[in-house]
Amino acid sequence: MILFSIPSPAAEQTSWPTWRGASGAGVAAGAQPPTTWSETQNVRWKAKVPGYGFSTPIVWQDRIYLLTAIETDQMGAFVPEAEPAPSGPPPGGDRKGKGGKGGKGGGGPGGPRPTKFHEFAVVALDRATGAVVWQKTARREVPHEGHHPTNSFASQSPVTDGERLFVSFGSRGLYCYDLAGNLVWGKPLGVMKSRNGFGEGASPALAGNLLIVPWDHQEQSFIVALDKKTGAEVWRKNRDEVSTWTTPLIVEVGGRLQAVLTASKRTRSYDTATGELIWEASGLTGNVIPTPVTGHGMVYVMSGFQGNSIQAIKLTARGDITDTDSIVWGTRKSAPYVASPVLSGERLYMSKGTDAYLSCLNALTGEAYYQDQPLEGLRGLYASPVAANGLLYIAGRNGTVIVVKDATKYEVVATNKLDDPIDASPVIVGRELFLRGHEFLYCIAEK
């Protein structure tokens, strides 16, 4: 399996280049982070994050990158962008340091339409200290719609190939920066109309020299491939889908890169070079959010809104495989709604809905080693778990992180509490654990 090119095998152990890590399965190879911490123990640094957003950070060598939305005091109305983003500093200029908190929605499923300008910003922090190295405003505008109270205007995560940083603010455009913060290109893809105004959240994925961008919403949905160096459109395929929030999984099968994209009507796999549809299958529920994981010659897809569905699908599938033996196993129990699964060896871990329950399945057969195990101390679960050093790190929405054994028997190793709520997923690199809360980014490491 190849998700994208990295300079050397060591890079996988020193960096976290996309929101589920270099493995794509939420596994931190070779990492040995702490198992215990608190606001006063094993916190190397704690940095105030400007604005507001649930974007899971990425790490490349000595830098951490994340996205945020900063609400300003300036009133205004939404004006759609008609032309590609400029090559120079975007409106609002570059900022460094602290900023105001972005709008949080509220007042209904999608929240009210904003009436103030927001700065959609990319932030680079120093990995050793948490200090802001650079901060760039990609776009400054009044959002066209609100979002669910538990979403944000900056929920997508960046991705890097080690030379460039690729970020998506969805309706606010896609942008490519070099790692020094210089804008290389920007491209608008239109205005997304999300279901019930719930907001946006799907991140782009790298596939060789292409950036694969999903665009499922309440109008014409599509998936598009952009040249990563120029932002030029290489191919686009319309999709018969409604709003989803899942990120494509890029996987190599027989020397051919595929982009697996789940959705309410069909899971589909595309040839990343041409956009050709390779296989498709129905069977998931609505409002699909979890990103698939792959291993053992299969891809594992799942959804847990208004029902549960988990499917293990052969990567060698072709055509419409609904109700065929290309679906190796499936279950209608205990699927996550928001969090993505973890595949560690032959163990497939997932939460249930948005509740603090954990299941561990045999990835080869679907047999449950344990199911719906209560995670005592956690209240709600949006962040995706991460595995490292024989352990599983599970972050709850109340700032509590439970560390359990990466094993077929449930065993709690430690329970740790921070003061900041957590919705972004944990990031683990080397001996460091990075946790982004609603206000702060923490570097957890033994001193």
C-alpha positions as CSV (number, residue, x, y, z in Angstrom):
1,M,0.0,0.0,0.0
2,I,1.3,3.5,-0.9
3,L,-0.6,6.6,0.2
4,F,1.8,9.1,-1.2
5,S,5.6,9.5,-1.7
6,I,7.7,10.4,1.3
7,P,11.4,11.1,1.1
8,S,12.6,8.1,3.1
9,P,11.3,5.3,5.3
10,A,12.4,7.3,8.4
11,A,9.9,10.1,7.5
12,E,7.0,7.9,8.6
13,Q,8.4,7.8,12.1
14,T,9.4,11.5,12.3
15,S,6.3,13.0,10.7
16,W,2.5,12.8,10.4
17,P,1.8,14.1,6.9
18,T,-1.9,13.7,6.7
19,W,-4.7,13.5,9.2
20,R,-4.6,9.7,9.7
21,G,-0.8,9.5,9.5
22,A,1.5,8.1,6.9
23,S,-0.1,4.6,7.3
24,G,-3.5,5.9,6.6
25,A,-4.8,3.6,9.4
26,G,-4.2,5.8,12.5
27,V,-1.1,3.9,13.5
28,A,2.1,5.7,14.6
29,A,4.9,3.4,13.6
30,G,7.8,3.3,16.0
31,A,6.3,5.9,18.3
32,Q,6.7,5.8,22.1
33,P,4.6,8.6,23.6
34,P,3.8,9.1,27.3
35,T,0.9,7.2,28.8
36,T,0.2,9.6,31.6
37,W,-0.2,13.4,31.7
38,S,-2.3,16.2,33.1
39,E,-2.3,20.0,32.9
40,T,0.7,19.9,35.2
41,Q,2.4,16.7,34.2
42,N,4.3,15.8,31.0
43,V,3.1,18.9,29.1
44,R,6.2,20.1,27.2
45,W,4.2,23.2,25.9
46,K,0.7,24.5,25.6
47,A,0.0,27.0,22.8
48,K,-3.1,29.1,22.4
49,V,-4.4,28.6,18.9
50,P,-5.8,31.7,17.1
51,G,-9.4,31.4,16.1
52,Y,-11.5,28.3,16.2
53,G,-11.4,25.0,14.3
54,F,-11.3,21.2,14.7
55,S,-8.7,20.6,12.0
56,T,-6.4,17.8,13.1
57,P,-2.8,19.1,12.9
58,I,-0.2,17.4,10.7
59,V,3.5,17.3,11.5
60,W,6.4,17.5,9.1
61,Q,9.9,17.5,10.7
62,D,10.2,20.5,12.9
63,R,6.8,22.1,12.0
64,I,3.2,21.6,12.9
65,Y,0.5,22.8,10.5
66,L,-3.2,23.4,11.2
67,L,-6.2,25.3,9.9
68,T,-8.4,27.8,11.8
69,A,-11.2,30.3,11.2
70,I,-10.9,33.7,12.9
71,E,-14.1,35.7,13.3
72,T,-13.5,39.5,12.9
73,D,-15.5,42.4,14.2
74,Q,-16.3,43.6,10.6
75,M,-19.9,43.1,9.5
76,G,-20.7,42.1,6.0
77,A,-22.5,39.7,3.6
78,F,-21.4,36.7,1.6
79,V,-20.0,37.5,-1.8
80,P,-19.0,34.4,-4.0
81,E,-15.5,34.2,-5.4
82,A,-15.6,34.3,-9.2
83,E,-11.9,34.1,-10.0
84,P,-9.0,32.0,-8.9
85,A,-7.2,33.2,-5.8
86,P,-4.4,35.7,-6.3
87,S,-0.8,34.6,-6.2
88,G,0.1,37.3,-3.8
89,P,-1.0,37.9,-0.2
90,P,-4.8,37.3,0.0
91,P,-7.2,40.0,1.3
92,G,-6.6,40.6,5.0
93,G,-2.9,40.1,4.7
94,D,-0.7,37.8,6.8
95,R,-1.0,37.5,10.5
96,K,1.2,36.3,13.3
97,G,0.2,35.6,16.8
98,K,-3.2,35.5,18.5
99,G,-6.5,36.1,16.9
100,G,-10.2,36.2,17.8
101,K,-12.4,33.1,18.1
102,G,-14.3,32.0,15.1
103,G,-18.1,31.6,14.9
104,K,-19.4,28.4,16.4
105,G,-22.9,28.2,14.9
106,G,-25.8,27.4,17.1
107,G,-29.5,28.2,17.2
108,G,-30.5,25.1,15.1
109,P,-29.1,22.1,13.3
110,G,-26.9,24.2,11.1
111,G,-26.7,27.4,13.1
112,P,-27.5,30.9,11.8
113,R,-25.8,32.4,8.7
114,P,-22.8,34.4,9.8
115,T,-22.9,38.2,9.6
116,K,-19.2,38.9,10.2
117,F,-16.1,38.4,8.1
118,H,-13.9,35.4,8.9
119,E,-10.2,35.0,8.2
120,F,-9.6,31.4,7.0
121,A,-6.0,30.9,8.1
122,V,-3.2,28.4,7.9
123,V,-0.9,28.3,10.9
124,A,2.6,26.8,11.2
125,L,4.0,26.3,14.7
126,D,7.4,25.3,15.9
127,R,7.4,21.7,17.0
128,A,9.9,22.3,19.8
129,T,8.1,25.3,21.5
130,G,4.6,25.7,20.0
131,A,5.4,29.3,18.9
132,V,3.8,30.5,15.7
133,V,6.4,30.5,12.9
134,W,4.0,31.9,10.3
135,Q,0.3,32.5,9.8
136,K,-1.3,33.2,6.4
137,T,-4.9,34.2,5.6
138,A,-6.0,32.1,2.7
139,R,-9.4,33.8,2.3
140,R,-11.3,36.5,4.1
141,E,-15.1,36.5,3.7
142,V,-18.4,36.1,5.3
143,P,-19.4,32.4,5.2
144,H,-22.5,31.6,3.0
145,E,-24.0,29.4,5.7
146,G,-23.6,28.4,9.3
147,H,-22.6,24.9,10.6
148,H,-23.7,22.4,13.2
149,P,-22.8,23.5,16.8
150,T,-20.4,20.6,17.0
151,N,-18.7,21.5,13.7
152,S,-16.4,24.4,12.8
153,F,-15.5,26.5,9.8
154,A,-12.0,24.9,9.8
155,S,-12.6,21.1,10.2
156,Q,-10.5,20.0,7.2
157,S,-6.9,18.9,7.8
158,P,-3.9,19.8,5.6
159,V,-1.7,17.3,3.9
160,T,1.9,17.6,2.8
161,D,4.3,15.8,0.4
162,G,7.3,17.2,2.2
163,E,7.7,20.1,-0.2
164,R,4.3,21.7,-0.3
165,L,1.4,22.1,2.0
166,F,-2.1,21.6,0.6
167,V,-5.2,22.9,2.5
168,S,-8.9,23.0,1.8
169,F,-11.3,25.4,3.3
170,G,-14.1,23.9,1.1
171,S,-16.3,26.7,-0.1
172,R,-13.5,29.1,0.7
173,G,-11.2,27.4,-1.8
174,L,-8.1,25.1,-2.0
175,Y,-4.6,26.4,-1.6
176,C,-1.1,25.2,-2.0
177,Y,1.8,26.8,0.0
178,D,5.5,26.0,0.2
179,L,6.6,25.1,3.7
180,A,7.9,28.6,4.3
181,G,4.3,29.9,3.9
182,N,4.5,31.3,0.4
183,L,1.3,30.9,-1.6
184,V,1.9,28.7,-4.7
185,W,-1.6,28.5,-6.1
186,G,-5.2,28.8,-5.0
187,K,-8.4,27.4,-6.6
188,P,-12.1,27.9,-5.9
189,L,-14.4,24.9,-6.6
190,G,-17.7,26.6,-5.9
191,V,-20.1,27.0,-2.9
192,M,-21.0,23.8,-1.1
193,K,-24.6,23.5,0.2
194,S,-24.4,21.1,3.1
195,R,-27.3,19.1,4.5
196,N,-29.3,21.2,7.0
197,G,-26.4,23.7,6.9
198,F,-24.3,21.2,9.0
199,G,-21.1,22.6,7.4
200,E,-18.1,21.0,5.7
201,G,-15.2,18.8,6.8
202,A,-13.8,16.5,4.1
203,S,-10.0,16.8,3.6
204,P,-8.1,16.4,0.3
205,A,-5.8,13.4,-0.3
206,L,-2.6,13.1,-2.2
207,A,-2.2,10.5,-4.9
208,G,1.2,10.8,-6.6
209,N,1.2,14.1,-8.5
210,L,-2.5,14.7,-8.0
211,L,-4.6,16.1,-5.2
212,I,-7.9,14.3,-4.9
213,V,-10.8,16.4,-3.7
214,P,-14.3,15.2,-2.7
215,W,-17.3,17.5,-3.1
216,D,-20.5,15.8,-2.0
217,H,-23.3,18.2,-1.1
218,Q,-27.0,18.9,-1.7
219,E,-26.5,20.1,-5.3
220,Q,-24.3,18.5,-8.0
221,S,-21.7,16.4,-6.2
222,F,-18.4,15.4,-7.8
223,I,-14.8,14.2,-7.2
224,V,-12.0,16.1,-8.8
225,A,-8.3,15.6,-9.3
226,L,-6.0,18.6,-9.4
227,D,-2.3,18.8,-10.5
228,K,-0.6,19.4,-7.2
229,K,2.1,21.7,-8.7
230,T,-0.3,24.1,-10.5
231,G,-3.8,23.5,-9.2
232,A,-5.0,22.7,-12.8
233,E,-7.9,20.4,-13.1
234,V,-6.9,17.0,-14.5
235,W,-10.3,15.2,-14.3
236,R,-13.7,15.5,-12.7
237,K,-16.5,12.9,-12.2
238,N,-20.0,13.8,-11.2
239,R,-21.5,11.8,-8.4
240,D,-25.1,10.9,-7.6
241,E,-24.7,11.6,-3.9
242,V,-25.8,14.0,-1.1
243,S,-23.7,15.5,1.7
244,T,-20.9,13.4,3.1
245,W,-17.9,14.4,5.2
246,T,-15.4,11.6,4.5
247,T,-11.9,11.9,3.2
248,P,-10.7,9.7,0.3
249,L,-8.4,6.8,1.1
250,I,-5.6,6.4,-1.5
251,V,-4.4,2.8,-1.9
252,E,-2.2,1.0,-4.5
253,V,-3.7,-2.1,-6.0
254,G,-1.7,-4.0,-8.6
255,G,0.5,-0.9,-9.4
256,R,-2.6,1.3,-9.8
257,L,-3.6,4.0,-7.3
258,Q,-7.2,4.0,-6.3
259,A,-9.2,6.6,-4.4
260,V,-11.9,4.9,-2.2
261,L,-14.7,7.3,-1.3
262,T,-17.6,6.3,0.9
263,A,-21.0,7.9,0.7
264,S,-24.7,7.3,1.6
265,K,-25.7,5.7,-1.7
266,R,-22.5,4.0,-2.8
267,T,-18.9,3.4,-1.8
268,R,-16.9,3.9,-5.0
269,S,-13.3,3.4,-6.0
270,Y,-11.7,5.5,-8.7
271,D,-8.6,5.2,-10.7
272,T,-6.7,8.3,-9.5
273,A,-5.0,8.8,-12.9
274,T,-8.1,8.9,-15.0
275,G,-11.2,9.1,-12.7
276,E,-12.4,5.7,-14.1
277,L,-14.8,4.0,-11.8
278,I,-13.2,0.6,-10.8
279,W,-15.8,-0.7,-8.4
280,E,-18.9,0.3,-6.3
281,A,-21.1,-1.1,-3.6
282,S,-24.1,0.0,-1.7
283,G,-24.8,-0.8,2.0
284,L,-23.8,2.2,4.2
285,T,-26.1,4.5,6.1
286,G,-26.6,8.2,5.7
287,N,-24.3,11.1,6.7
288,V,-21.1,9.2,6.1
289,I,-18.1,10.6,7.9
290,P,-15.5,7.9,8.8
291,T,-12.5,7.6,6.5
292,P,-11.9,3.9,5.4
293,V,-8.8,2.0,6.4
294,T,-7.0,-0.8,4.4
295,G,-5.1,-3.9,5.1
296,H,-5.1,-7.7,4.4
297,G,-6.1,-7.1,0.8
298,M,-9.3,-5.4,1.9
299,V,-10.7,-1.9,2.6
300,Y,-12.9,-1.4,5.6
301,V,-15.8,1.1,5.2
302,M,-18.4,2.0,7.8
303,S,-21.0,4.5,8.9
304,G,-23.1,4.9,12.1
305,F,-25.9,7.5,11.6
306,Q,-29.5,6.2,11.9
307,G,-28.2,2.7,11.7
308,N,-24.9,0.8,11.6
309,S,-22.9,-0.7,8.7
310,I,-19.4,-2.1,8.5
311,Q,-18.1,-3.8,5.3
312,A,-14.8,-5.5,4.5
313,I,-14.3,-5.3,0.7
314,K,-11.7,-6.9,-1.5
315,L,-9.4,-4.4,-3.1
316,T,-9.3,-6.5,-6.3
317,A,-13.0,-5.9,-6.8
318,R,-14.4,-4.8,-10.1
319,G,-17.8,-3.4,-11.2
320,D,-20.9,-3.4,-9.0
321,I,-20.1,-5.7,-6.1
322,T,-23.2,-5.2,-4.0
323,D,-24.3,-8.5,-2.5
324,T,-21.3,-10.4,-4.0
325,D,-18.4,-12.3,-2.4
326,S,-16.2,-9.3,-3.0
327,I,-17.7,-8.1,0.3
328,V,-15.8,-10.5,2.5
329,W,-17.8,-9.8,5.7
330,G,-20.2,-7.2,7.0
331,T,-22.1,-6.3,10.2
332,R,-24.9,-4.0,11.2
333,K,-23.6,-3.4,14.7
334,S,-21.5,-0.8,16.6
335,A,-20.3,1.5,13.8
336,P,-18.9,5.0,14.4
337,Y,-20.8,8.1,13.2
338,V,-17.9,10.7,13.3
339,A,-14.6,9.0,14.3
340,S,-12.6,6.9,11.9
341,P,-11.5,3.4,12.8
342,V,-8.0,2.1,13.6
343,L,-6.5,-1.0,11.9
344,S,-3.6,-2.4,14.0
345,G,-2.5,-5.8,12.7
346,E,-5.6,-8.0,12.6
347,R,-7.5,-5.8,15.1
348,L,-10.0,-3.3,13.8
349,Y,-11.1,-0.8,16.5
350,M,-14.0,1.6,16.3
351,S,-16.3,3.6,18.5
352,K,-20.1,3.4,18.4
353,G,-22.1,6.4,17.1
354,T,-20.7,9.4,18.9
355,D,-20.9,7.6,22.2
356,A,-18.0,6.6,24.4
357,Y,-18.0,2.9,23.5
358,L,-15.2,0.8,21.9
359,S,-15.3,-2.4,19.9
360,C,-12.5,-4.6,18.7
361,L,-13.1,-6.9,15.7
362,N,-11.1,-9.5,13.9
363,A,-10.3,-7.7,10.7
364,L,-10.2,-11.0,8.7
365,T,-13.5,-12.4,9.9
366,G,-15.5,-9.6,11.5
367,E,-15.7,-11.6,14.8
368,A,-16.0,-9.4,17.8
369,Y,-13.2,-9.8,20.4
370,Y,-15.1,-7.3,22.5
371,Q,-18.0,-5.0,21.6
372,D,-19.5,-1.8,23.0
373,Q,-17.1,-1.6,25.8
374,P,-17.9,1.5,27.9
375,L,-15.0,4.0,28.0
376,E,-15.4,5.2,31.6
377,G,-14.6,8.9,32.0
378,L,-15.3,9.9,28.4
379,R,-18.3,11.9,27.4
380,G,-18.9,11.8,23.7
381,L,-16.3,10.8,21.1
382,Y,-15.6,12.7,17.8
383,A,-11.8,12.3,17.6
384,S,-10.4,9.2,15.8
385,P,-8.3,6.9,18.0
386,V,-4.6,6.4,17.3
387,A,-2.5,3.3,18.0
388,A,1.2,3.4,19.1
389,N,3.6,1.2,20.9
390,G,1.1,-1.5,21.7
391,L,-1.5,1.0,23.0
392,L,-4.6,2.8,21.8
393,Y,-5.1,6.5,22.6
394,I,-8.8,7.5,22.6
395,A,-9.8,11.2,23.1
396,G,-13.2,12.2,24.4
397,R,-15.0,15.5,23.9
398,N,-14.6,16.4,27.6
399,G,-10.8,16.5,27.3
400,T,-10.2,13.0,28.8
401,V,-8.0,10.6,26.9
402,I,-8.1,6.9,27.8
403,V,-5.0,4.7,27.0
404,V,-5.9,1.1,26.5
405,K,-3.9,-2.0,25.5
406,D,-3.8,-2.7,21.7
407,A,-5.0,-6.2,22.3
408,T,-8.0,-8.5,21.9
409,K,-8.8,-8.1,25.6
410,Y,-9.9,-4.7,26.9
411,E,-7.5,-3.3,29.5
412,V,-7.2,0.3,30.6
413,V,-3.6,1.5,31.1
414,A,-4.3,5.1,32.1
415,T,-6.9,7.8,32.1
416,N,-5.7,11.4,31.6
417,K,-7.7,14.7,31.8
418,L,-7.0,18.1,30.3
419,D,-9.1,21.2,30.8
420,D,-9.7,21.8,27.1
421,P,-12.5,19.9,25.1
422,I,-11.1,17.8,22.3
423,D,-12.7,17.1,18.9
424,A,-9.6,17.0,16.7
425,S,-7.9,13.6,16.5
426,P,-4.6,12.8,18.4
427,V,-1.4,13.0,16.5
428,I,1.6,10.9,17.6
429,V,5.2,11.2,16.3
430,G,8.2,9.8,18.1
431,R,7.9,10.4,21.8
432,E,5.4,13.2,21.4
433,L,1.6,13.3,21.5
434,F,-0.1,16.3,20.1
435,L,-3.7,17.1,21.2
436,R,-5.7,20.0,19.8
437,G,-8.4,21.3,22.0
438,H,-10.9,24.0,21.4
439,E,-8.5,26.7,22.5
440,F,-5.0,25.1,22.9
441,L,-2.6,22.8,21.2
442,Y,-0.8,20.6,23.7
443,C,2.6,18.8,23.2
444,I,2.6,15.9,25.6
445,A,6.1,14.5,26.2
446,E,8.2,13.4,29.1
447,K,10.4,16.1,30.3
